[in-house]
Structure formats: structure tokens, C-alpha cells
Amino acid sequence: MIHIWATVEIGDLEKFVGVFATAGARARRQHGSRSSRVFAVPGDPSQVRVLFEWDSREAFEGFLNDPEVRATMQSSGTVGRPDFLFLDALADLPG
């Protein structure tokens, strides 16, 4: 399992979340996504951050290379290609 931190430039938050929560969710599940969490960036309404949990890096790359995923991203108002940072978990600690 891997975690990915994405920085996404968007045109409209409501439109982005609507597509991300429906068509985007279906596409992510088909490619091995376990979860995703969307964060607003205070003071910057044109950017969101997303924390993904994915089965593997290969599964995530398959998702990115799917032409339908690219079309879904465009329909959500995503501007350009998101920036992805792959994270290695070090520890799971209580609150």
C-alpha cells in the first residue's frame, strides 16, 4: 500500500468535488484506490490537496494512464496535471 499527496489546481471547488465524488470515485476504485481525502488550501480557492491511499504505485500509474481518467479530470475543472508526491509511511501512532 502507498500514500500519495496531490496538489491540484482547480477552476471551481463545487464542480471539482462533485465530479471527484462520483465519476472520479468510480475510476479510482477500478484502479485500486483504497481512500481519498480532499483538503482546501486556506486563502487559495484555486487549489486543493488530496491524500490518497492506493494498493500500489503501479495501480496508481495505471489510473493516471487511463484515457477515461484524463477526461474525468478535465470535466472536473482540474487545470493542468496535478503534482503528485509519493509518501512512505514510517509509523501509525495514536492521537
N, C-alpha and C positions, 0 to 999 in steps of 0.2 A: 504494500500500500504506500502511496505517496501523497504529499500535500503540495498544492500549488497556490501561490499568491498572485492574483492577476490585477493589473491596473488597466481599467477600461475607460476610454473616452466615449462619452455618450452625447446624443443630441437632446434627449428628453427622458427624464427619470421614469415617469409613469409608463411611457411606451416601452422602455427597456425592461422594466420589471415585469410588465405584462407578458412580453414575449419570452423572457428568461424563465418565468414560472410555468409556461405552458409548452410551446414547441421546443424551447431550449431544454427544458427538463426531460422531455421525451428523448431527445437526441443524446443528452448526457447519459441517461440510463442505458440506452442501447450500446454505449461505448464504455461502460464500466465505471461511471461516476457513482460514488457512494453518498456524497453530500456536497452541498454548496451553501455558502453564507455570503450575502451581499451587504456591503458596508457603504454608507455615504461618507464623503470626504467633506467635513465641515468647511464652509466658505468656498467650496468649488462644486457647484451643481452640475458641471460638465464631466465629472469623474466619479467612478465608483471603484471599490476594491472588492474582489471576490476571493474567498478562501475555499478551495476545492479539496475534496478527499477523493482519490481515484485508485482503482485497482492496481494500475501500473503506469509507468511513463509511456510504454508502448501503446496501451489502450488510449491514453490521453492524446498521443500523437495521431492515432487513428481517427479520433474525434476531430482534431484540427484539420485533417486532410480530407474529411468528408465534404463533398461539394454542397450537400444539403445544409450542413452546419454553417458554411460560409454564407449561404443565402439567408439562413435564420438570423445570423449575426447582423447582416445588412438590414433585414426587416425590423430589427430591434432598435435601430438608430445608432448602433455601435459605429464610431468614427475610427477608421483605420483598423490596424491589427492590435489587439490587446498585448500588453507586455506581461510575460509570464516568468515567475521566479519559482524554481523548484526547491522545496524545503526538505531537509532531513530531520525527522523527529529525534530529539535527544532524550526526552523523558515525559511521562504523563504524571503530573503531580496534583494532589488535591488542592482545592481553592486556596 
